[in-house]
């Protein structure tokens, strides 16, 4: 860690005391990280974030009371600068889909190594997404044979060239910030393009947009 560099502030959320304390101990071995709190459920997460917002929350999904999905959605609504990385035992399709829709930027299973966890937290703090290899496999399987069909309304033929570029980059896994940097446009402009893509194609979220792109052959990053 370079002198004067601010440490990454992390809040840990897990209902199992041994796991929660173990994660705190693990993260404190990284000099570039600072654990600012540890919570046993979603309500405690929201209270701690309100008092002292971290950069990233390392979030368990299955917790008593307010679970990780609803907590993630509330955080993204109330504290958009606080990003979430899910760390869970569960990598089933519903858990992955629900967490990503709620706004989680990363999704890891609890057999992830310490370096993988640190990398995912650092990436999330920069607005980037990191997925466990098994989670990526499930996402691609869902795209190839989605259990939830993508709306048939709309057509990619009505998308502008720029909107198709943005859709391709969404499908490539880029965040709004990364898309803005790659296309040399502002994040607000990216959001406007995404809203128009959703309206024109009939999809309602990024997960459906990715499936839509794969089903219509609109994959692969644009050249240039």
Secondary structure by P-SEA (a helix, b strand, c coil): cccccccbbbbbbcccaaaaaaaaaaaacccccccccccccaaaaaaaaaaccccccccccccccccaaaaaaaaaaccccbbbbbbcccccaaaaaaaaaacccbbbcccccaaaaaaaaaaaaacbbbbcaaaaaaaaaaaaccccccccccccccccaaaaaaaaaaaacccaaaaaaaacccaaaaaaaaaaaaaaaccccaaaaaaaaaaacccccccc
